[in-house]
Amino acid sequence: MKKVTFQFLCSSALLLPLAMTSCRQSKFLVATPKLDVDPLIAHIDSTIRPQDDFFQFANGKWFKQNPIPASEPSNGIFQIIEDTVNAQVLHICKLAATETNPEGSNKQKIGDFYFSGMDSITRNQKGTSDLKEYLNQIDNIKDKDEVFGESAFVNSVSNSTFFNFGVAQDDKNSSKYQVYITQGGLTMPDRNYYTDTDTKAEEIRNKFVCHVEKVFAIMGYDEKEAVSLASKLMELETDMARLSRKREDTRDPFANYNKMSVDSLKRLTPHINWNLYMKGIGLQQVDSVVVGQPEYLAGLDKLVNQMSLADLKSYMKFRFFEGLDTYLDDRTYDESFDFYNKTLRGVTEQRPRWKRVVSLVNGYLGDLIGQVYVDEYLPKGTKDKLIEIGNAIRNEFAERIKNLDWMSDVTKEKALAKLNAVMMKMCSPDKWKDLSALNIDRSSYVRNAMNANKWFNAYNIHKYGKPVDRTEWDMEPQTYNAYYNPSNNEIVIPGCNIIVPGFEKKMADDAILYAIIGGTIGHEITHGFDDQGCQYDAQGNLKNWWTKEDKTKFDEQTKKIVNQFDNYFVSDSLHINGSLTQGENIADLGGIIMAYEAFKKTPQFKQNEIIDGLNPSQRFFLGYAMEWMVNMRPEALMTQVKSNEHAPAKWRVLAPLSNMPEFYQTFGVKQGDKMWRSDKDRVKIW
């Protein structure tokens, strides 16, 4: 994926001349602005040299004029577009909630889910009572076998317990669905939150234990019981974290593909009742599974055998409750917010209720809302423009492959075959998910969430044994994100990616569109050729299609990008994990290179069209920097670096551009400038 978060109205500052801060900067041309306020110019902080920090140069003025809101972990282009889309989705929800709609219709589901979320009076009156019967259900477990039958229920309606379980395309046979089991069940974002020994990590762990105590108190335990249960839960999750592979070690698809029969799975984990789990999750006649991390399951099995039944039940109750706390009363939500937002992301103020509700309703009913969104809110010609840019990017990628000096003709032929087979899904799906069996009403927000979780779990599980549907989308057109799916060898670019802040009433010029959308499309296509994606063939099967010599040369280049990012520090003691982020970093570099090459074929570039004093290349690179115009709180930045495969936004600008000679030429980057890298250190992959 290209974006970082699931989570842009431009500065209205007066358009000012660009003050040159160095004779090494290439000269900007001056012209009469074609826009009232050109965001590319309005965002520039001319006190920063572009040769030293292009990210801050391009975006710094916007950051100064738009501090991070107290209710957000960050501010910038993602937030602007999310707010824009949320306002549109809010209108769809409010309209559906005020109309009289037929029972079971799309609008009835949208309106009632939204209404139940906004009805804080009913939610506060109910408190946690809607979950009581399910908590009692866990309390009534009689033995450890039943733990895993109940675990299947918890996983399907709320949260993962002990491990992650689902159905997906078989990595080695993409025409069939396969059961996958991977490490999971941790509450904090990553294993290193449990294992790191620095002072900050210890502080977070202490606050987490306090949070768990308060959650058990909300569930009805007295103070002494809550303290004891929190301590035991922390001990269990710490043991699970130590068993878990590091996140970067889960990036090798071959090492994390361990197919075995169900009988072998049972021998590996004799104390986990897989018969009851499979029955509870809704699966029958499963002959094999793919286990991501066998040593994790083996270790978990020993933990289960050692732990008391009471401790296993309290862990499951906590995970069940924690997965649904967002939909409960204000007291419960306040406690959740205090840890997950204040402690982990540095956010001090809750978002308005409508924003929280709209975001969650959109997450569950995105296909229903998307059908309205496409018709009423996307600019005309969105799909055609996305397809135009997509085809241009693919053509450039083909030329780059043909001209590679490190790849043999044999591997080039297979690389081109894979590139030509990439399916490009643009704007919106041709077929929407059928949510007619999903029951939604106005009586209970949390039960609506449980029903939706159960529906999506069943939707996933029931794929097993059926033909693979390669037309399916896993994102909605109103989701500002994109992805590459290696098993389908496809890219998916939702329609709202066409939105550019400052160009709300019309499409931006090609320099900006190719930088932002072209960079996105190029990024996703390059994922098919990053350290993970390159191990899948044209049909989406995990299979080596490289010669040994070519793969060695490729790996030499990827080591350089790992090293480049390992040497970026976001604070004195915290550096980016180059191994964890290398796939996204490879995709960023490939994406911006392909986008620039494609842009050079446009009339705007060929005619050297000057817009608001900027030549085409200047607009392109400033547009790319605007794509990552994101300012983060230190706490949110730390959480991302520790637990996310995407590098922070700033380095997604600085790193790829510091590898591009065209950027050096455009902005006069010379040896001695902070963004300059020697030719031998510049990464050149695709």
N, C-alpha and C positions, 0 to 999 in steps of 0.2 A: 504494500500500500504506500501511497505517496504521502498522505497527510498524517498528522501525528495524533490528532485528538478527535473525539466524537462531538466534541463540543464545537460591508466592511464599511457608510457615509463618511466621506473623506473630509480632510481638514479644509476649513473655509478660509485659511490664511491667504493674505494677498500674495499674488504672484510677484516674486522678487527676482532680480537678476542673480545669476549664480556667481558668487564670489570665488575666484580661483585661489586655491590655497597653495599651489605649487606650480612651478613652470613645467613640471613633468606631466601635469594633467593635460590631456588632449583638449583642444579648445572647443567650447560649446558655441554653436551658432545662435544668433539672436533673431527671433521672428515674432510676429504678432500672434498671441495665443489663439488657437481655434476653439478652445474650451473656456468657459468662464474661469475655471480653476483646473489646470492640468495636474492631476494627482502626482504624477511622476516628479514634477518640479516642486509642487507644494510640500512634498514630504522631505525634501532634501535638507540635510543639516550641513551647511556650507562651512562650518567650523571644523569639519572632519575631512581629511584627505581621502579621496576614493581609493588611492593606491595603498592606503594603510588599513582601512576598515570600510569596505564598500557597503556592507550591511548597514552600518550606522550612518554612513554618508547618505545612502538612499532613503532611509526610513527615520532617521533621528529626530527630525522636526515633528513628525507625526507623533512619535513617542512622547516628546516633551509636551505636546498640546493635548495628549490623550492618555493620562495616567491610568494605570490598571484599576478598574472599579473594585470596590471592596468586596463585591459578590463574585469576583472571577479570579481564577488562578493566573490568567494572562489577558492580554489585550492585543488586538491587531486584526489582520485581515480575516482570520478564521472567525473571530468574534463578530466582526461586522457582517459577514455573510450569514453566519448562524442567526444573528438578530434579524437580518432581512428575511431569511426563510421562515424563522419562527413567527414573525409578524404575519406572514402570509398563511402559515399553517394555523395560527390562532384564529384568523378570520374564517377559515374552513371549519374549524372546530366549533366556534361560537355560533356560526350559522346553523350547523347541524344540531347543536344543542337546543336551539330556540325553535326549530321547526318540528312539526309532527311527521315523523317518518315511519314507514311500515316496519313492523317487528322483523328483525333479522336483516334489514337492509344495511348497506354500507354506511349510510348517513346515520342510521340509528346507533350503530356500533361506535362510530366516531363521536357523536354527540353525547352518548351516555357515558363513555369512558372519560371524556373531558369533564362532564358534569360531576361524576363521582370523585374525580381528582380535585376539583375546585370546591366541593362541598366539605369544607373544613369543620363545620358544625357537627355533621354526622360522624365524620372520622374521629373527632375529639370525644364525642359521646361514646363511641364504641371502644376507643382506646385500642387494646390488643385483643379484644374478645373474639374477633373473627378468626384468630389463629389458635384459640384455645383447644378446639377439638383435635387439631393436628399435633399440637404439642402433647396432648394426652395420648394420642396415637403412638407417639414415640415412647412416652413413659410406659406404655403397656407392652412394649417388646419384652418377650420372655427369655430369649436366649440370643447368643451371638449370631446364629444363623439368620434369625429374623431381622437382625441389624441391617443386613444387606438387602433384604426385601424392602424394608422401609427406606433404606438409602436410595433405592431406585425411585421411590416416590418423591423424596426430597430433591433429588437431582432433576426430576421432571417438572416440578412446580416452583422451585426456588433457587437452589444453589448447588454447586458440586460438593460432594462429601467424599473424602478419601482419595478420589481420582477423577479424571475427566473421562467421559464415555460418550460416544456418538457414532454416527454412520457417515462415511464420506467415500469418495471415489478411491478405489484401490490404487495406491501409488504405482504399482507395477502392472496393473491392468485397469486402465482408466475407463473401460467400458462397463465395469462392474462396481457395485457398492460394497464396502467392506466395513466391518466393525472395528473401531479404533479405541484403544484404552491408553491414556497417557497420565503422567504424574499430575497431581492437582490437589485441591482441597485446602489450600492455604488461604488465609483471610487477608494478610498484608500483601502488597503488590508483587513481591518476589522473594525468593529464598534468602537473598542477602540481607533482608531486613531482620531475619532471625539469626544470621550467622556472623554479620560484620561486628567488629569489636570496637569501632570508634565511638567517641562520646555521643555523637548525634544519633547513631543507631541504637545505643543503649537508652537514650532519652525517649526515642520513639517506641521502643519495646515497653518501657515502663508506662507510657501513656496508653499503649494498646491494652495492656493488662488492666489498667484502670477502666478503660472503655468496656472491656469484656465484663468486668465486675458490674458496671452500671447496666449493661444489657441484661445480665442474669437477674439483677434487681427488678428491672422493668418486667421481666417474665414472672416475677412473683417470689423469688428466693429472698430469704433474709440476708442481712449483711455478711454474716459469718459463712453461710453457704456460698454466697456469690463470690467471696474472696477465694475460697477453696476451689470452686469450680473454675474460676478464671486462671488460677495457678496451674491446675491440671491441664486445661486446654492449651495454655501457652507451652507447657512441656510437650504435649502431643504434637502440636504444630511445629515446634522446633525440631523434634525428631523427624517429622515428615520433610521439613526443609532440608535437613542434613542428608536425607536419602535422595533428594531431588538433584537432577543434573543442573549445572549452571545453565542459564538461559542461552548463552552462546554455544553451549555444547548440544543444544537441541536443534541447531541449524543444519546439521548434516543429515539429509534425508535418508541416506543408506544406513547410517548408524542408528537412526531412530525408526527403522522399519524392521520389526521382528515379528514375522508372521508365524503363528503356531496354532495347532488344533485346540479346541476347547478342552480336551482331555489334558493336553500339555499345560494349559493355563491353570487348570485345577491342581495339577501336580506342583506347579510353581507356587501356588497360593492355596494350600490345603485348608486354611482356616477362613477363607472367603467363600461364602455359599453363592456360586455363580448361577446355579439353577434358579434360586429365588430372585437374584438380581435381574437376570434376563427376563423372567416372568413378570417381575414388577415393572420393568422398563417397557415391556410390550414386544419382546422378541421371542421367536420360536425357531427351532431347528437351525441354530447357528452352528456351522461346522468349523469355523476358524476365526481368529481375531488377529489384529496387528497391535502389538504392544510396543509403545514408544520407548519405554525405559524399564526393561524387565527387572533390573536390580531394585528399582523403586518399589514395584509390586511385591517382590520377594521380601524386602525389608518391611513394607507395610504389613504383610501377612504376619510377621513376627511381632510387630507392635500390637496388632489386633489380638493375637494369642495372649500377650502379656497383660493387656489392659483389662480392667474390670468392665463388666457390662454397664454399670452405672456411668462410668467415665465416657464410654463410647456413646451412650445415649445423650449425655449432656453436650458433647461435641456436636452431635447431629441436630440437637435442638437449637444450639447457637447458630449453626450454619443455615438452618431453615429460617430462623427468625431474622438473621442478618441479611439474607437475600431479599427480604420483603419489607425491611424497615422503612424504606422510602415511601411506602404506600400507607403507612399507619398514622397515628395521631401525632400532634406537634411535639409532644415530649419525646417520643421515640425518634422522630426525625431530627430533633435538635441534638440528641446524643450522637446520632450517626454523623451529622454535619460536623460536630465538634472534633471528631477524630479524623474522618476521611477528608474533610475540607480544610479545617483550621490547621491540624497537625501535619498532614501529609502534603497539603498544597498551599498553605499560607493564606487561605481565604478567610476573611473575618466577618463577612456579612452574607446572609442567605440570599439566593436569587429570588425575585418575586415568584409567588406561587404559580402564576400563569406560565412563566417560562419553564419551571420545573415540570408542570403537568403537560404542557404542549410537547416538550422534548420527549417525555416518556410515552405519551400517546402516539406520537409520530414514530417512535421506535418500534412499537408493537403493531400499529395499524398503518405502517408506511405504504404498503401496496394500495390500500384503500384511499389514503390521502393523496398518494402520488397520481392517481388517475385524474383527480381534480386539478392538482398542481400543474401537470403538464399542459392541460388545456387552457388554464387561466393565467399562469404566471411566467412561463418560459417565453423568451422572445421568439418571434417567428423566425424560422430559418436556423434554429439552434442545432437540430440534428444534422442538417446539411453542412453547416460550418464545422461541426465536430468531425464529420466524415471526411471533409476536404482536408483538414489539418492532419487527421489520422493517416490518410493515404500518402500525404506528402512526407510525414515522418517515416512511415514504413519504407518508402522509396529511398530516402536518405540512408536509412539503416542498411538497406541492401547494398547501396554503393559503398558504404563504409566496410561492410564485410568483404566485398569483392576486392577492395584495395588494401586489406590488412597485410602487413609485411611479416607478421609472425605466425600466421595460420596457413596450413597446407590446403591445397585444392580439395582434397578428400573431405576435410572437416568443413571447409567453406560450403561445399555442396549441401551438406547436411544442415548447416546453420541457415542457409538460405531457404531450404525446404521447411525448416521450422518457422522461420520468419514469415514465409508466404502462407503458412497454415494458421497463423495467429488470427483468432476470431475477434473482431472489434465490435463490441456491443456499445452503442452510443446513445445517449440521451435518456431513453426509457425502454422498458421491455415491451415486446410485442404481445406477451401473454402475462397476465397478472396472477398472483397467487389467489386461490379460491379460499376465502376465510369464512365461508357460509356456516361451517360447523362450529365456529367460535362463538361462545355465548358471552355477551356483554350486557350489563344493565346498570341502573343507577344506584343500586343498593349498597355496593361495597367496592371501593377502589382496590383494596388489596385482593379481594377475590377475583376481580377483573384481571389483575396482574397474574394471579395464579392460573386462571383459565387460559390466558394468552401464553404463558410459559408452557403449560401442558399441551396446548395446541401445537406450538412450534416444536416441542420435543417429539410429539407424535408424528408431525410432518417429517422430521428428520429420520426418526426410527423406521417409519413405514417405507422409506426408500429401499431398505434392505431387500434384496431379491428381485427388485424391479429394474427395468432398463434405465440407464443413466439419461437424465434430461439435460442435454447440453445447452438448452435455450434459457435455463433458469438464471435469474439475477439474484445476487446476495446483497444488493444495495438498491435504494430507491432513488428516483430522479431528483428528489429534493435533498439528498445527502451530499454535502460538500466533501467529497472524498473520491477515491478511485481504487481499483485493485487489479492485480494480475493473478489468475488462477492457473498454476502449472499443470494441474490434471486435465483441464480443458484447453490449455494453451490459448487463453483468452484474456483480453483486457476489457474492463468495464468502466465507462466514463459517464457518470450521471449528468443529467442536463444542467443542473445548477452550477456546474463548473464554468459555465459561460459567463457567470456574473463577475463583473470587475467593478470594484468600488470607484465611483466617480464617473462611471459610464452607465448609470442606471437606465437611461432612456434610450440608449442605442448601444450597438456593439462597439467595443474599443477597436483601435486600428490594429493592423496585423502584427506590428512589432510587439504589442502587448499580448495579443491573443496567442501568437506563436510562442512567446516567452512563457506565458502561464499555462495555456491549454496544451500547446505543443510540448512544453516541458513535462507536463503531466502525462501526456500520451507516450512521449519518448521514455519517460521514467518507467511506466508500466510495461512497455514492450521490452525495455532493457532488463526488467526483472526475469524475463524468460532466458536471459543470458548472464545472470549474476551468479554468485557462488553457489546458490541453491538451484535456481531455475535452469542453469546450464546442464543440470544432471537429468533433466526430463527431455524426452524426444518430441517430435512434431505432433504425436498423438497424445501427449501428456503422460507417457509412461516413464517411470524412474528407470533409466537405462543409459549406459555410457555410449555416447555417439562420437566421442572424441578419439583422435589418435593419442597415444601416450605422450608424444613430444609436444603436441599442441596444448594438451591439458597442463603440462608442466609450465609452458610459457604463459598460459593464462593465469595459473596460480602465482607465478612470479609477480605479475602485475597486481593481482588482488592483495598480495602481501604488502605492496607499496601503499595501497590505499588504507589498509589496516594500520600501518605504521604512521601514515599522515594523521589519522584521527586519534590514535593513541597519544599523540603529542599535542592535542588541543585540550587545554585546561579551562573548565568553566568556573573554577575557583582555585584557590591556592592548593587545595588537597584533593580536588575531584576532577578527573580527566574523563574524556569520552572513551567508551569501550569500543575500540576499532574492530574487534572480532565480532562483537554483537551487532554492530551497526553496518557492517561491510556491505550487506546486500542492498540496503537503502542507499548507501553512499555510492556504490557502483551504479545504481539506477539513476541517482541524481546527476552524476557525471555524464552518463550516456544520454540521459534525457535532454539535458541542456545543449549538448553538442549536436544531437540530431535536430533539435528545434531550431538552433541557429542556422544550420546548413539548409534546412527546409525554408526558413525565413528568407535566406539569400535568393531564393527563386521567385519571391513575390515581387509585384510591381513596385511596392513601396520601397523595397531595398534597391532594386535595379535602378529606379529613377532617383535614388538618394533623396527621397521626399523629406523635407524638413518640417517638423511639427513642433510648434512652441519652442523653437530654438534648439531642438534636439535632432540629430541625424538618426537614421534607422538603427544603427548599432547601439548608440547611446540609449535610445528608447527601449531596445530589446533588453539590454542588461539591467536597466533600471526597472523594467517590468518584471524581470525575474526576481530581483530583490524585493519588489512589492509582493510577489507571491508568498514570500516568507516573512512578511512584516508582522512579527510576533514578538511581544515583550512578555517575559515570564517572571513570576515571583521566584525568589531563591529556593523556597521549599518545593514549588512545582518543578523547578529546573532540576533539583536534586532527585526528585522522584522519577522524572523522565530518564535522566542519565543512568540511574540504577536499575530501571525496570523496563525500558522501552528500546526497541530495535531501531528507532529513528533518532538520529542526532538532533540536538536543539536547533531551532530555525537559523540562528545566526551562522552556525558552521555549515549549514546546508547551502548557504550563499557563498561564504568565504572559501570553502574547500574546493568545490567544483570550478569556480571562476579562477582560482589561483592555479588551476591546471590548464587553462585555455589561453593560447597565444592571442586569439582574437580579442579577448578581454584586455590583455596587456596593451595591444595596439590601440584599442578604443580609448583607454583611459591613461595611456602613457606610463604603465607600470615598469619600473626599472630596478636593477639590483640595488639593494639597500632599502627599498620599500617593504613594508611588513607583509604585503600580499605576494611579493615576488618569491618564486621558487626556481631553483636552478633547473635547467632542462633535464638533467639526469634524475631529478627528484619528482618531476611532473609525471602524474599517472596518465598513461595512455592505454586504454583497454579496447574500447570499441570505437 
